[in-house]
């Protein structure tokens, strides 16, 4: 079976093809921001040609995309209407009491400045359901029709339906959807009882509105891509990476596009986990550096950490959907260096992107970027970009750095270039520290997986700064996110609120709701064509001590739900609370707030095979020698060294390389620092460690 993974980034689109025989073919092509599906389909054609197969031989298509994220960040989604309960029209505007500036009475709140739903389009109707799901006031259907017709006249592109306590009883929301289908059938509809069926009104309303805001554009993009793939004979469906680290089919993604909000960054973390396991180092920190941004993830024992649902947001908006914990900063190969009016030397977060790109690309860019700096440092050679398939002009990089950095700071070109690199590396170091040291993890217990086209250029320096014992550079670092798409399964997480206590648990309620959630998850997977023997269920519960305001997610046991099951879940919560906050209160009852079922549909995963073995001597892989800029110890001055350049394709398992050295390949360049030594392991990954180690 032949499978492809396609990850669309801000600068490049990465593609990987893998089959059961172990064949791996990779490709990297510039992204097409106006319509990412164009670059995707063109890249697939080139990938198939390199593999020597027709496109129609590809049987499974896995995809990671930033389309949903970009719509939110650029504020260019649909004009949304909302139908809600009388008295709750302004809930989206009021939000929570927490403010960016807690003690200021004069501040522009970001979610109020860029409203997902304009107030004039937030329409109320008579209805009321209480917290137990009992209908107190029937739905006024005539009012609903009147409001739907009004929104149709105003030309909204989507309607969010958010009623009080709809998570306990969706009957009113479902009736509104039926009325919308009669009165305004072409509009995109988002129900809170489907998108976020759990308590907390503001977060539920915000998530539903976000789903409506991005829905029309995302569903159009996904549908067009799926249709193009189907027309080319590629597989049965497109499988898209979700924010929780699972996969969803095109059908499911079009129904709940909010699940794709961090689709583009999770795959790199999954790929890093697989890479670490293959090399025997399961605990990893991933550093995925592309042209526009850098993504940082921490996976102790190779397990994803999930964000608390009150911390899951995109831009300025809350999105109460499962999200794996990955941080994105504006630091990449295209990050622009500048000296501001106050004489401050800055790098990023502004990026030159794919167009015009770094100055050395000769596409009209005149500002210096980190890529230009590394060209001047000799790390990126003129004929090394995409194996010489991309023209680079070092003289343009030199002019940009000299004009914008060296001259204003009255320093040498060497120091200016090195400064650009170190400032950007510092931003990445701080991001890793934020996700590890400040959350109770010691970086010295992890390995740093260098991913993306630029990750292997920065990783050695960052590892030295944080004391990380080793850097793992995968065989195809520039395609690691695309590879990560091939390491996970179809996953659907379905929550609901139960609101009961371990002291007097409503066992019947938990059992009934758990059964319903499992049946719903199984039904979704069957609709995606997954056989029952490949379906499994995972349970979890959001718990807190009575009186606390926030929950922690804990794994819940399988089997029959009874008082013993509740006690086991409470014991698991005591353990998680103790690890998280260093305190546990076993004498206090545990509040079971939300229960969750994750339906898992197993799909074949990529297997990282071993490579040919050689001796310690890596000399046969040397293809050139270049002058490159390095420094011995901080804060020593930079020096030029005659540096060997290795061809990654010629390296064999067991080869050893002493820094300084440069390793080139199609999708990336790896820099081995002057104090580093590297070994190629059995699966072809480069393992870098300090010489003193």
MODASUL-V837941 format. One record per backbone hydrogen bond with DSSP energy under -1.0 kcal/mol. CO is the residue of the C=O (numbers start at 1). NH is the residue of the N-H. Records with the same first field share a line. If there is no record, write none. Layout:
CO->NH ; NH
//
This chain:
2->59 ; 60
3->18
4->62
5->16
6->64
7->14
11->31
12->9
13->29
14->7
15->27
16->5
17->25
18->3
19->22
23->19
25->17
27->15
29->13
32->35
35->38
36->40
37->41
38->42
39->43
40->44
41->45
42->46
43->47
44->48
45->49
46->50
47->51
48->53
54->57
55->58
58->235
60->4
61->239
62->6
63->241
64->8
66->70
67->71
68->72
69->73
70->74
71->76
79->157 ; 158
81->160
82->123
83->162
84->125
85->88
88->91
90->94
91->95
101->104
109->112 ; 113
110->114
118->121
119->122
121->82
123->84
125->86
126->140
128->136 ; 137
130->133
134->130
137->128
139->141
140->144
141->145
142->146
143->147
144->148
145->149
146->150
147->151
148->152
149->153
150->154
151->156
152->155
157->188
158->81
159->190
160->83
161->192
163->166
165->168 ; 169
170->174
171->175
172->176
173->177
174->178
175->179
176->180
177->181
178->182
179->183
180->184
184->187
188->159
190->161
191->194 ; 195
192->196
196->198
200->204
201->205
202->206
203->207
204->208
205->209
206->210
207->211
208->212
209->213
210->214
211->215
213->78
214->218
215->219
216->220
217->221
218->222
219->223
220->224
221->225
222->226
223->227
224->228
225->229
226->230
227->231
228->232
229->234
230->233
238->250
239->63
240->248
242->245
243->324
246->242
247->491
248->240
249->253
250->254
251->255
252->256
256->259
257->260
258->261
259->243
260->263
262->265 ; 266
266->270
267->271
268->272
269->273
270->274
271->275
272->276
273->277
274->278
275->279
276->281
277->280
283->447
284->299
285->449
286->297
287->451
288->295
289->454
290->333
291->334
293->290
294->329
295->288
296->327
297->286
299->284 ; 302
300->303
305->325
308->311
312->319
314->317
317->314
319->321
323->307
327->296
329->294 ; 331
332->335
333->371
334->352
335->370
336->348
338->346
340->343
344->340
346->338
350->336
352->357
358->361
359->362
360->393
368->337
369->373
370->374
371->375
372->376
373->377
374->379 ; 380
375->378
377->629
381->384
384->387
385->390
386->389
393->396 ; 397
394->398
395->399
396->400
397->401
398->402
399->403
400->404
401->405 ; 406
402->407
405->409
406->411
407->410
412->416
413->417
414->418
415->419
416->420
417->421
418->422
419->423
420->424
421->425
422->426
423->427
424->428
425->429
426->430
427->431
428->432
429->433
430->434
431->435
432->436
433->438
436->439 ; 441
437->440
442->445
443->446
447->285
448->472
449->287
451->289
454->457 ; 458
455->459
456->671
458->462
459->463
460->464
461->465
462->466
463->467 ; 468
470->448
471->688
472->450
473->686
476->479
477->452 ; 480
479->483
480->484
481->485
483->486
484->487
486->606
489->247
490->601
492->599
494->597
496->595
500->592
505->507
506->510
507->511
508->512
509->513
510->514
511->515
512->516
513->517
514->518
515->519
516->520
517->521
518->522
519->523
520->524
521->525
522->526
523->527
524->528
525->530
526->529
531->534
532->535
534->602
536->600
538->598
539->556
540->596
541->554
542->593
543->552
544->591
545->548
552->543
554->541
562->566
563->567
564->568
565->569
566->570
567->571
568->572
569->573
570->574
571->575
572->576
573->577
574->578
575->579
576->580
577->581
578->582
585->588
589->546
590->502
591->544
592->500
593->498 ; 499
594->542
595->496
596->540
597->494
598->538
599->492
600->536
601->490
612->653
616->656
618->621
619->622
621->647
624->645
626->643
628->641
630->639
633->636
639->630
641->628
643->626
644->662
645->623 ; 624
646->664
647->650
648->651
652->655
653->614
655->680
657->678
661->672
662->646
663->670
664->648
668->665
670->663
672->661
673->676
675->691
676->659
677->689
678->657
679->687
680->654
681->684
682->611
685->681
686->473
687->679
688->471
689->677
690->693
//
